C-alpha cells in the first residue's frame, strides 16, 4: 500500500534536525512542510512548499475518516487567532493509532508524537492526498 511506503520513508528521517524555513532540496534538515513535501514527492505526489498551500491540495476529510498517510493540519500559538487558511501553521503525517510523524520547534527533529492531549486541541483539518 502506498501509505505504508510513504510512512516507512518518513520514518527513515526520524531524528533529522528541524530548521524553520529549511529549503526544499535539503534532506539533512527539514521544517514541517518541507519534510512532508519531500516524503510525498518521492512517490510522485508533488505538494506545494508551505503548510497553508498544502492545506489546499487533495480532498478534505472529516477527522472520523482519518487513515494512515493522511495529512493533518494544525494551528500554532502565533496563528491561533487568525481566520480561515491563515490559521494553518503546521502539517503532519497521520500514522494511525492517534499518532503523527512530523517535525516542529519543540522537539527540533523529525519525531513521532501522540495527538493527545495538545495536538488534538489545535487541529484545523485533514486532507487526503493519496488516491
PENORQUI-V159858 format. One record per residue. N is the residue number from 1. RES is the residue in one small letter. PHI is phi in radians with two decimals (NA if undefined). PSI is psi as a letter, one per 20 degrees, with the letter a starting at -180 (* if undefined). Layout:
# PENORQUI-V159858
n = {N | N}
res = {RES | RES}
phi = {PHI | PHI}
psi = {PSI | PSI}
This chain:
# PENORQUI-V159858
n = {1 | 2 | 3 | 4 | 5 | 6 | 7 | 8 | 9 | 10 | 11 | 12 | 13 | 14 | 15 | 16 | 17 | 18 | 19 | 20 | 21 | 22 | 23 | 24 | 25 | 26 | 27 | 28 | 29 | 30 | 31 | 32 | 33 | 34 | 35 | 36 | 37 | 38 | 39 | 40 | 41 | 42 | 43 | 44 | 45 | 46 | 47 | 48 | 49 | 50 | 51 | 52 | 53 | 54 | 55 | 56 | 57 | 58 | 59 | 60 | 61 | 62 | 63 | 64 | 65 | 66 | 67 | 68 | 69 | 70 | 71 | 72 | 73 | 74 | 75 | 76 | 77 | 78 | 79 | 80 | 81 | 82 | 83 | 84 | 85 | 86 | 87 | 88 | 89 | 90 | 91 | 92 | 93 | 94 | 95 | 96 | 97 | 98 | 99 | 100 | 101 | 102 | 103 | 104 | 105 | 106 | 107 | 108 | 109 | 110 | 111 | 112 | 113 | 114 | 115 | 116 | 117 | 118 | 119 | 120 | 121 | 122 | 123 | 124 | 125 | 126 | 127 | 128 | 129 | 130 | 131}
res = {x | x | x | x | x | x | x | x | x | x | x | x | x | x | x | x | x | x | x | x | x | x | x | x | x | x | x | x | x | x | x | x | x | x | x | x | x | x | x | x | x | x | x | x | x | x | x | x | x | x | x | x | x | x | x | x | x | x | x | x | x | x | x | x | x | x | x | x | x | x | x | x | x | x | x | x | x | x | x | x | x | x | x | x | x | x | x | x | x | x | x | x | x | x | x | x | x | x | x | x | x | x | x | x | x | x | x | x | x | x | x | x | x | x | x | x | x | x | x | x | x | x | x | x | x | x | x | x | x | x | x}
phi = {NA | -1.06 | -1.02 | -1.09 | -1.18 | -1.06 | -1.13 | -1.02 | -1.12 | -1.03 | -1.18 | -1.09 | -1.70 | -0.92 | 1.58 | -1.14 | -1.11 | -1.58 | -2.43 | -1.02 | 1.33 | -0.94 | -1.11 | -1.07 | -1.51 | -1.67 | -2.07 | -1.73 | -2.52 | -2.53 | -1.92 | -1.02 | -1.37 | -1.19 | -1.10 | -1.08 | -1.02 | -1.14 | -1.10 | -1.21 | -1.06 | -1.16 | -2.04 | 1.34 | -1.75 | -1.53 | -1.86 | -1.14 | -1.35 | -1.73 | -1.10 | -1.14 | -1.21 | -1.12 | -1.14 | -1.71 | -1.78 | 1.32 | -2.06 | -1.16 | -2.33 | -1.20 | -1.06 | -1.22 | -1.76 | -0.96 | -2.45 | -0.93 | 1.62 | -1.25 | -1.72 | -1.93 | -2.09 | -2.32 | -1.61 | -2.23 | -0.93 | -1.18 | -1.84 | -0.94 | -1.56 | -1.35 | -1.94 | 0.97 | -1.04 | -1.14 | -1.29 | -1.23 | -2.45 | -2.76 | -2.35 | -2.56 | -1.69 | -1.36 | -1.75 | 1.63 | 0.89 | 1.12 | -2.22 | -2.29 | -1.94 | -2.91 | -2.39 | -2.76 | -0.98 | -1.08 | -1.52 | 1.00 | -2.93 | -1.18 | -2.63 | -1.87 | -2.33 | -1.30 | -1.21 | -1.60 | -1.56 | -1.17 | -1.12 | -1.18 | -1.38 | -2.03 | -1.18 | -1.74 | 3.02 | -2.37 | -2.36 | -1.86 | -1.93 | -1.61 | -1.63}
psi = {p | g | g | g | g | g | g | g | g | h | h | h | j | p | i | p | q | p | o | p | j | p | q | h | j | q | i | i | q | q | a | g | h | h | g | g | g | g | g | h | h | i | k | j | n | o | q | r | g | q | h | h | g | h | i | j | q | b | p | q | q | q | h | i | j | p | r | p | i | q | p | p | q | q | r | r | h | h | i | h | i | r | q | c | h | i | h | p | j | q | q | r | p | p | i | r | k | k | q | q | p | r | q | r | g | g | h | k | r | p | r | p | q | q | h | q | h | g | h | i | i | j | p | h | r | q | q | o | i | p | *}
